[in-house]
C-alpha cells in the first residue's frame, strides 16, 4: 500500500494504538484467567496430565504390557513393586494408568488437529465465498449432523476394525463439523464488519484481508472450541473403548480399563476406582480450562 | 411462514434420502454378511435360499430400490435376528422401554437442571453458586458409564438398597408400579446427571445474562417483587438458550444411551443398535439410522419454530439480524 508522506505519522500512530489494544486483549485475558480459581485449577490439572502423558515411559515402574503371571489381580500395596495393584492378567496398574494418559491425550490432540485442519479451511471458504459454495457446505453439514454421531462412529469402526489410528479417524469424521460451522459463522459475521469494509475500500487484496483482519478476530472463539473439543474426543475414545471397540489390547485406555473392570469390580474395586478418578480429573481439568478461556477471551465480560 | 416450513420439510426429506443412501452403502461395505457365521455352518444351498428370501442375492442398487420402495409404504422389512416380527414391531417394543427411561430422564434432567441453574444465577458468585457450578460440571464431564458403574457398586452391591437385576423388558412394569421404582432409580439417575449439568449451565448463563439487562434493573427499581421479577421478567427472557438445550438433549435421551442400557442390561433401542451392527442385521440398522436421523431433524425444525413462538423478535426464513 502506498501512503502519502504527510499521512504517514498519523497512520503509524493509529497502528500503534491498535497494536497496543491487541496486546491488552491477551493481557486482560491472562489476568482474567488467573483471577478465576476454577480455571487455574483446570490449568494445573491439564499440565499435570500432560506431564504424565509425556513422561509416561520414565514414570512408569513397569512396561505397560509386561505380564506377571504370578501376580494377577493384586490389590494396591499388596506387593511392594505394584503400588496400585495389578489387573486381570497381571499387568502393573500404575504403569497402565500412566500410559492410558498418553493414549487419551494423543487421541484428543490428534482428533482436534484433524478437525482444525479440515474444519477451519472448509468453514472459512464457505463463509467467505458465500453463494453456491456456502449452499453446498450448509447442506453437507446438515446431512452429516443428522447422522447419529456415536452410532455412526460405531458403524465406521465395525467397518474398519478398532485400533488407535482408526479410532482417531472415526472420531475425526464427525468432529470437524462443529469447527467448520463455527468458522463459517465467524466469517459471515466479520465479513460485514466495519473494518473489513474499510479494508476492502482501501483496496486491500483479499488474502491479506483474510489473514490480517478476519482470522485474528475469529481466533478466540475457535481457540475456545478447540479447548472443549480435546476433552470431547477423549470422552469419545473412552466410550468406544468401554464398549470394547476402541483401542486394541496391549495399549491401555482408561475407558477400556473401566469397561473391563465391570466383570471384576465387585471384589477388585481398584480396577474401577483408579481409571475413574483419572478420567474425571482429566475431563474436569480440560473443562475448567476451557470455561476459563471462554470467559477470559470474551471482551464483553472484561471490566 | 408456511413457505418456510414447507421448505424445511422438503430439506428434511432430502436429508433422510441421503442418510438412507450413505447408511446403505456403509452397511454393505462392512465386511461379513448376516448369515456368514450364525446358526452354525449353513450348507451352501440353504444359505443361498436364505439370501434369496431376503433379496440379498440381488445387486446392491436393486436391493436399495426395493428397500426404499417398501420404506415409503412404512414397511421396513423383517429383522434377520428375529424373523417372526417386523422391524417396526421390534423397534416399537424396544422403544417402549427406552422411552420410559427417556421420559423420566427428561423430567428429572430438566426439572433439576433448571432449578439448579436459576438458583445458582440468583445467588451469583456465592459459595452455593460455586458448589452448584462444580456439581453441574462434574455431571457433564464424567462419562455416564462411570457414574452407572459406581451407582451399582455403592447402592446395589455395598448398601443393597436396590436389586441388581436389569430393567424388565416385557413391559409389565410401568411407571407408577412400586417394583418398577427400584428398577428405574439408578439408570435414570446415572443417565440424567449429564444432561442435568448441561441444562443447569445453560440456564445459569442465560439467567445471569438477563439479570444484567437494563429492563431487569428497571423492574427491580420500580418495586416488582423478587418472585414476580424472576417469573415475569427473567425466566421468560432466558428461555431461548433453554430451548437450544432441549433441542440437543431430547432426541438423545429419547433414543436411549448405549452405555446406560448395556450397563444396566436394559433391553432398549441403544443396546439393540450395537447388537444389530455386530450381527449385520441390515434392516434393523437402516431403520434405526433413519429413525434417529428423522428424530434429530424434526427436533431441529420444531426448536426453530419454538424460537419464533418464544421470542417474537426472531424471524425465520428472511434476512436475520446477525
Interface residues (C-beta under 8 A of the other chain):
Chain A: X38 X139 X142 X143 X145 X146 X147 X148 X150 X151 X154 X155 X156 X158 X159 X188 X189 X192 X231 X235 X238 X239 X242 X243 X255 X258 X259 X261 X262 X265 X266 X269 X272 X276 X279 X280 X283 X284 X286 X287 X288 X291
Chain B: X11 X14 X15 X16 X18 X19 X22 X23 X26 X27 X29 X30 X31 X130 X133 X134 X137 X138 X140 X141 X142 X143 X145 X146 X149 X150 X153 X157 X255 X258 X259 X262 X263 X273 X274 X277 X278 X285 X288 X289 X292 X293 X296 X297 X322
